Amino acid sequence: MKKGRDVAARVISPDGTPAAEARIALGVVGSQIYVKNGDFDKNSTYCEIQQTDEQGHFRFLPQD
């Protein structure tokens, strides 16, 4: 199987400013994402989670 590429993007808020420190989850087949009170529930979420930088950028590296 061929190794995938990075998933990278920038998150912006409705007013166009960067969404700094936003939490991002990447779900794939077999993963589970559970949101409780506006945040990912650490005990029930089984996937990769990243946080955006101050400019709203994030990157998920390819899985092995």
Biopython code that builds the backbone (N, CA, C, O; Angstrom):
import numpy as np
from Bio.PDB.StructureBuilder import StructureBuilder

atoms = [
    (1, "MET", "N", (0.839, -1.168, 0.000)),
    (1, "MET", "CA", (0.000, 0.000, 0.000)),
    (1, "MET", "C", (0.894, 1.244, 0.000)),
    (1, "MET", "O", (1.926, 1.278, 0.669)),
    (2, "LYS", "N", (0.496, 2.226, -0.732)),
    (2, "LYS", "CA", (1.251, 3.480, -0.839)),
    (2, "LYS", "C", (0.967, 4.367, 0.372)),
    (2, "LYS", "O", (-0.181, 4.537, 0.782)),
    (3, "LYS", "N", (2.051, 4.932, 0.938)),
    (3, "LYS", "CA", (1.908, 5.823, 2.091)),
    (3, "LYS", "C", (1.156, 7.083, 1.678)),
    (3, "LYS", "O", (1.400, 7.642, 0.609)),
    (4, "GLY", "N", (0.242, 7.519, 2.534)),
    (4, "GLY", "CA", (-0.559, 8.707, 2.264)),
    (4, "GLY", "C", (0.225, 9.993, 2.430)),
    (4, "GLY", "O", (1.418, 9.983, 2.733)),
    (5, "ARG", "N", (-0.467, 11.094, 2.227)),
    (5, "ARG", "CA", (0.125, 12.420, 2.370)),
    (5, "ARG", "C", (-0.395, 13.076, 3.639)),
    (5, "ARG", "O", (-1.393, 12.642, 4.213)),
    (6, "ASP", "N", (0.295, 14.127, 4.069)),
    (6, "ASP", "CA", (-0.154, 14.913, 5.212)),
    (6, "ASP", "C", (-1.546, 15.483, 4.941)),
    (6, "ASP", "O", (-1.912, 15.757, 3.798)),
    (7, "VAL", "N", (-2.307, 15.654, 6.015)),
    (7, "VAL", "CA", (-3.549, 16.419, 5.949)),
    (7, "VAL", "C", (-3.248, 17.720, 6.680)),
    (7, "VAL", "O", (-3.022, 17.714, 7.890)),
    (8, "ALA", "N", (-3.243, 18.817, 5.965)),
    (8, "ALA", "CA", (-2.893, 20.108, 6.561)),
    (8, "ALA", "C", (-3.854, 21.171, 6.039)),
    (8, "ALA", "O", (-4.257, 21.153, 4.876)),
    (9, "ALA", "N", (-4.206, 22.088, 6.920)),
    (9, "ALA", "CA", (-5.129, 23.157, 6.535)),
    (9, "ALA", "C", (-5.028, 24.295, 7.539)),
    (9, "ALA", "O", (-4.245, 24.244, 8.488)),
    (10, "ARG", "N", (-5.825, 25.307, 7.312)),
    (10, "ARG", "CA", (-5.909, 26.451, 8.214)),
    (10, "ARG", "C", (-7.365, 26.655, 8.571)),
    (10, "ARG", "O", (-8.237, 26.626, 7.703)),
    (11, "VAL", "N", (-7.629, 26.862, 9.858)),
    (11, "VAL", "CA", (-8.991, 27.086, 10.338)),
    (11, "VAL", "C", (-9.158, 28.574, 10.616)),
    (11, "VAL", "O", (-8.343, 29.186, 11.306)),
    (12, "ILE", "N", (-10.213, 29.139, 10.073)),
    (12, "ILE", "CA", (-10.497, 30.550, 10.349)),
    (12, "ILE", "C", (-11.892, 30.657, 10.953)),
    (12, "ILE", "O", (-12.760, 29.819, 10.705)),
    (13, "SER", "N", (-12.086, 31.686, 11.736)),
    (13, "SER", "CA", (-13.376, 31.932, 12.373)),
    (13, "SER", "C", (-14.301, 32.649, 11.381)),
    (13, "SER", "O", (-13.845, 33.103, 10.332)),
    (14, "PRO", "N", (-15.578, 32.752, 11.701)),
    (14, "PRO", "CA", (-16.512, 33.420, 10.785)),
    (14, "PRO", "C", (-16.113, 34.852, 10.407)),
    (14, "PRO", "O", (-16.458, 35.329, 9.325)),
    (15, "ASP", "N", (-15.382, 35.541, 11.305)),
    (15, "ASP", "CA", (-14.977, 36.916, 10.975)),
    (15, "ASP", "C", (-13.668, 36.978, 10.189)),
    (15, "ASP", "O", (-13.153, 38.062, 9.914)),
    (16, "GLY", "N", (-13.123, 35.788, 9.824)),
    (16, "GLY", "CA", (-11.921, 35.746, 8.996)),
    (16, "GLY", "C", (-10.610, 35.709, 9.757)),
    (16, "GLY", "O", (-9.551, 35.629, 9.135)),
    (17, "THR", "N", (-10.643, 35.763, 11.078)),
    (17, "THR", "CA", (-9.409, 35.701, 11.861)),
    (17, "THR", "C", (-9.026, 34.239, 12.095)),
    (17, "THR", "O", (-9.892, 33.364, 12.098)),
    (18, "PRO", "N", (-7.719, 33.970, 12.292)),
    (18, "PRO", "CA", (-7.281, 32.599, 12.543)),
    (18, "PRO", "C", (-7.911, 32.029, 13.814)),
    (18, "PRO", "O", (-8.042, 32.728, 14.819)),
    (19, "ALA", "N", (-8.298, 30.760, 13.761)),
    (19, "ALA", "CA", (-8.862, 30.073, 14.927)),
    (19, "ALA", "C", (-7.704, 29.466, 15.715)),
    (19, "ALA", "O", (-7.413, 28.276, 15.595)),
    (20, "ALA", "N", (-7.053, 30.295, 16.517)),
    (20, "ALA", "CA", (-5.896, 29.858, 17.307)),
    (20, "ALA", "C", (-6.337, 28.882, 18.395)),
    (20, "ALA", "O", (-7.361, 29.076, 19.049)),
    (21, "GLU", "N", (-5.538, 27.825, 18.574)),
    (21, "GLU", "CA", (-5.731, 26.821, 19.616)),
    (21, "GLU", "C", (-7.046, 26.047, 19.488)),
    (21, "GLU", "O", (-7.556, 25.523, 20.479)),
    (22, "ALA", "N", (-7.598, 25.974, 18.269)),
    (22, "ALA", "CA", (-8.788, 25.154, 18.040)),
    (22, "ALA", "C", (-8.370, 23.687, 18.044)),
    (22, "ALA", "O", (-7.283, 23.355, 17.572)),
    (23, "ARG", "N", (-9.210, 22.816, 18.567)),
    (23, "ARG", "CA", (-8.914, 21.386, 18.592)),
    (23, "ARG", "C", (-9.580, 20.728, 17.387)),
    (23, "ARG", "O", (-10.752, 20.965, 17.096)),
    (24, "ILE", "N", (-8.798, 19.890, 16.690)),
    (24, "ILE", "CA", (-9.223, 19.252, 15.462)),
    (24, "ILE", "C", (-9.086, 17.743, 15.636)),
    (24, "ILE", "O", (-8.063, 17.269, 16.129)),
    (25, "ALA", "N", (-10.108, 16.984, 15.235)),
    (25, "ALA", "CA", (-10.045, 15.523, 15.271)),
    (25, "ALA", "C", (-10.135, 14.992, 13.849)),
    (25, "ALA", "O", (-10.901, 15.504, 13.033)),
    (26, "LEU", "N", (-9.350, 13.969, 13.562)),
    (26, "LEU", "CA", (-9.369, 13.326, 12.254)),
    (26, "LEU", "C", (-9.855, 11.895, 12.430)),
    (26, "LEU", "O", (-9.157, 11.045, 12.982)),
    (27, "GLY", "N", (-11.055, 11.652, 11.952)),
    (27, "GLY", "CA", (-11.634, 10.326, 12.063)),
    (27, "GLY", "C", (-11.444, 9.524, 10.792)),
    (27, "GLY", "O", (-11.648, 10.034, 9.690)),
    (28, "VAL", "N", (-11.058, 8.282, 10.942)),
    (28, "VAL", "CA", (-10.925, 7.336, 9.830)),
    (28, "VAL", "C", (-11.759, 6.106, 10.173)),
    (28, "VAL", "O", (-12.332, 6.028, 11.260)),
    (29, "VAL", "N", (-11.830, 5.166, 9.271)),
    (29, "VAL", "CA", (-12.605, 3.951, 9.508)),
    (29, "VAL", "C", (-12.191, 3.329, 10.840)),
    (29, "VAL", "O", (-11.008, 3.095, 11.089)),
    (30, "GLY", "N", (-13.168, 3.071, 11.680)),
    (30, "GLY", "CA", (-12.911, 2.442, 12.974)),
    (30, "GLY", "C", (-12.661, 3.417, 14.108)),
    (30, "GLY", "O", (-12.558, 2.997, 15.261)),
    (31, "SER", "N", (-12.560, 4.703, 13.816)),
    (31, "SER", "CA", (-12.334, 5.670, 14.893)),
    (31, "SER", "C", (-13.672, 6.102, 15.481)),
    (31, "SER", "O", (-14.734, 5.882, 14.899)),
    (32, "GLN", "N", (-13.584, 6.714, 16.632)),
    (32, "GLN", "CA", (-14.780, 7.209, 17.320)),
    (32, "GLN", "C", (-14.481, 8.599, 17.842)),
    (32, "GLN", "O", (-13.447, 8.817, 18.473)),
    (33, "ILE", "N", (-15.376, 9.543, 17.585)),
    (33, "ILE", "CA", (-15.224, 10.912, 18.064)),
    (33, "ILE", "C", (-16.464, 11.258, 18.876)),
    (33, "ILE", "O", (-17.586, 11.192, 18.374)),
    (34, "TYR", "N", (-16.251, 11.624, 20.127)),
    (34, "TYR", "CA", (-17.362, 11.959, 21.011)),
    (34, "TYR", "C", (-17.132, 13.358, 21.558)),
    (34, "TYR", "O", (-16.099, 13.632, 22.169)),
    (35, "VAL", "N", (-18.097, 14.243, 21.338)),
    (35, "VAL", "CA", (-18.010, 15.627, 21.812)),
    (35, "VAL", "C", (-18.990, 15.801, 22.959)),
    (35, "VAL", "O", (-20.167, 15.453, 22.862)),
    (36, "LYS", "N", (-18.471, 16.348, 24.045)),
    (36, "LYS", "CA", (-19.286, 16.581, 25.235)),
    (36, "LYS", "C", (-18.999, 17.992, 25.730)),
    (36, "LYS", "O", (-17.848, 18.346, 25.983)),
    (37, "ASN", "N", (-20.039, 18.784, 25.865)),
    (37, "ASN", "CA", (-19.898, 20.176, 26.331)),
    (37, "ASN", "C", (-18.892, 20.968, 25.492)),
    (37, "ASN", "O", (-18.114, 21.758, 26.026)),
    (38, "GLY", "N", (-18.915, 20.750, 24.170)),
    (38, "GLY", "CA", (-18.083, 21.537, 23.267)),
    (38, "GLY", "C", (-16.641, 21.102, 23.150)),
    (38, "GLY", "O", (-15.850, 21.801, 22.516)),
    (39, "ASP", "N", (-16.258, 19.962, 23.740)),
    (39, "ASP", "CA", (-14.878, 19.492, 23.650)),
    (39, "ASP", "C", (-14.888, 17.985, 23.424)),
    (39, "ASP", "O", (-15.880, 17.312, 23.704)),
    (40, "PHE", "N", (-13.788, 17.468, 22.920)),
    (40, "PHE", "CA", (-13.676, 16.028, 22.719)),
    (40, "PHE", "C", (-13.576, 15.330, 24.072)),
    (40, "PHE", "O", (-12.777, 15.725, 24.921)),
    (41, "ASP", "N", (-14.370, 14.315, 24.266)),
    (41, "ASP", "CA", (-14.311, 13.530, 25.499)),
    (41, "ASP", "C", (-13.114, 12.587, 25.388)),
    (41, "ASP", "O", (-13.111, 11.680, 24.556)),
    (42, "LYS", "N", (-12.102, 12.801, 26.226)),
    (42, "LYS", "CA", (-10.864, 12.028, 26.156)),
    (42, "LYS", "C", (-11.081, 10.542, 26.432)),
    (42, "LYS", "O", (-10.321, 9.711, 25.935)),
    (43, "ASN", "N", (-12.087, 10.198, 27.203)),
    (43, "ASN", "CA", (-12.331, 8.799, 27.547)),
    (43, "ASN", "C", (-13.126, 8.056, 26.472)),
    (43, "ASN", "O", (-13.172, 6.826, 26.488)),
    (44, "SER", "N", (-13.751, 8.776, 25.543)),
    (44, "SER", "CA", (-14.601, 8.134, 24.539)),
    (44, "SER", "C", (-14.203, 8.471, 23.111)),
    (44, "SER", "O", (-14.897, 8.067, 22.178)),
    (45, "THR", "N", (-13.111, 9.197, 22.909)),
    (45, "THR", "CA", (-12.660, 9.560, 21.570)),
    (45, "THR", "C", (-11.413, 8.758, 21.234)),
    (45, "THR", "O", (-10.421, 8.788, 21.961)),
    (46, "TYR", "N", (-11.484, 8.042, 20.118)),
    (46, "TYR", "CA", (-10.375, 7.183, 19.698)),
    (46, "TYR", "C", (-9.955, 7.569, 18.291)),
    (46, "TYR", "O", (-10.318, 6.910, 17.317)),
    (47, "CYS", "N", (-9.183, 8.647, 18.197)),
    (47, "CYS", "CA", (-8.657, 9.113, 16.919)),
    (47, "CYS", "C", (-7.566, 10.143, 17.209)),
    (47, "CYS", "O", (-7.330, 10.519, 18.357)),
    (48, "GLU", "N", (-6.917, 10.581, 16.151)),
    (48, "GLU", "CA", (-5.867, 11.587, 16.269)),
    (48, "GLU", "C", (-6.488, 12.957, 16.525)),
    (48, "GLU", "O", (-7.441, 13.344, 15.848)),
    (49, "ILE", "N", (-5.952, 13.689, 17.497)),
    (49, "ILE", "CA", (-6.422, 15.046, 17.809)),
    (49, "ILE", "C", (-5.222, 15.988, 17.763)),
    (49, "ILE", "O", (-4.163, 15.688, 18.313)),
    (50, "GLN", "N", (-5.399, 17.107, 17.112)),
    (50, "GLN", "CA", (-4.371, 18.146, 17.029)),
    (50, "GLN", "C", (-4.968, 19.468, 17.503)),
    (50, "GLN", "O", (-6.182, 19.595, 17.664)),
    (51, "GLN", "N", (-4.107, 20.431, 17.718)),
    (51, "GLN", "CA", (-4.540, 21.779, 18.078)),
    (51, "GLN", "C", (-3.907, 22.747, 17.094)),
    (51, "GLN", "O", (-2.730, 22.613, 16.760)),
    (52, "THR", "N", (-4.674, 23.718, 16.627)),
    (52, "THR", "CA", (-4.136, 24.689, 15.676)),
    (52, "THR", "C", (-3.117, 25.593, 16.361)),
    (52, "THR", "O", (-3.153, 25.799, 17.574)),
    (53, "ASP", "N", (-2.210, 26.126, 15.550)),
    (53, "ASP", "CA", (-1.245, 27.088, 16.082)),
    (53, "ASP", "C", (-1.895, 28.477, 16.132)),
    (53, "ASP", "O", (-3.097, 28.613, 15.907)),
    (54, "GLU", "N", (-1.108, 29.485, 16.422)),
    (54, "GLU", "CA", (-1.651, 30.835, 16.572)),
    (54, "GLU", "C", (-2.220, 31.398, 15.264)),
    (54, "GLU", "O", (-3.033, 32.322, 15.282)),
    (55, "GLN", "N", (-1.785, 30.832, 14.129)),
    (55, "GLN", "CA", (-2.300, 31.276, 12.826)),
    (55, "GLN", "C", (-3.415, 30.370, 12.304)),
    (55, "GLN", "O", (-3.877, 30.540, 11.175)),
    (56, "GLY", "N", (-3.847, 29.409, 13.121)),
    (56, "GLY", "CA", (-4.943, 28.522, 12.737)),
    (56, "GLY", "C", (-4.531, 27.304, 11.929)),
    (56, "GLY", "O", (-5.393, 26.566, 11.452)),
    (57, "HIS", "N", (-3.222, 27.074, 11.761)),
    (57, "HIS", "CA", (-2.747, 25.935, 10.981)),
    (57, "HIS", "C", (-2.684, 24.657, 11.814)),
    (57, "HIS", "O", (-2.415, 24.688, 13.015)),
    (58, "PHE", "N", (-2.939, 23.528, 11.142)),
    (58, "PHE", "CA", (-2.750, 22.223, 11.778)),
    (58, "PHE", "C", (-2.254, 21.242, 10.718)),
    (58, "PHE", "O", (-2.380, 21.490, 9.519)),
    (59, "ARG", "N", (-1.685, 20.117, 11.183)),
    (59, "ARG", "CA", (-1.195, 19.089, 10.271)),
    (59, "ARG", "C", (-1.275, 17.729, 10.946)),
    (59, "ARG", "O", (-0.835, 17.547, 12.081)),
    (60, "PHE", "N", (-1.844, 16.785, 10.222)),
    (60, "PHE", "CA", (-1.842, 15.390, 10.624)),
    (60, "PHE", "C", (-0.858, 14.678, 9.697)),
    (60, "PHE", "O", (-0.985, 14.766, 8.476)),
    (61, "LEU", "N", (0.113, 13.979, 10.263)),
    (61, "LEU", "CA", (1.090, 13.243, 9.459)),
    (61, "LEU", "C", (0.471, 11.930, 8.988)),
    (61, "LEU", "O", (-0.459, 11.423, 9.617)),
    (62, "PRO", "N", (0.978, 11.376, 7.887)),
    (62, "PRO", "CA", (0.442, 10.099, 7.392)),
    (62, "PRO", "C", (0.655, 8.989, 8.420)),
    (62, "PRO", "O", (1.638, 8.991, 9.161)),
    (63, "GLN", "N", (-0.267, 8.059, 8.450)),
    (63, "GLN", "CA", (-0.132, 6.919, 9.335)),
    (63, "GLN", "C", (0.758, 5.876, 8.685)),
    (63, "GLN", "O", (0.818, 5.771, 7.460)),
    (64, "ASP", "N", (1.442, 5.114, 9.508)),
    (64, "ASP", "CA", (2.308, 4.031, 8.987)),
    (64, "ASP", "C", (1.487, 2.829, 8.614)),
    (64, "ASP", "O", (2.034, 1.824, 8.160)),
]
sb = StructureBuilder()
sb.init_structure("model")
sb.init_model(0)
sb.init_chain("A")
sb.init_seg("    ")
for serial, (resi, resn, name, xyz) in enumerate(atoms, 1):
    if name == "N":
        sb.init_residue(resn, " ", resi, " ")
    sb.init_atom(name, np.array(xyz, "f"), 0.0, 1.0, " ", f" {name:<3s}", serial, name[0])
structure = sb.get_structure()
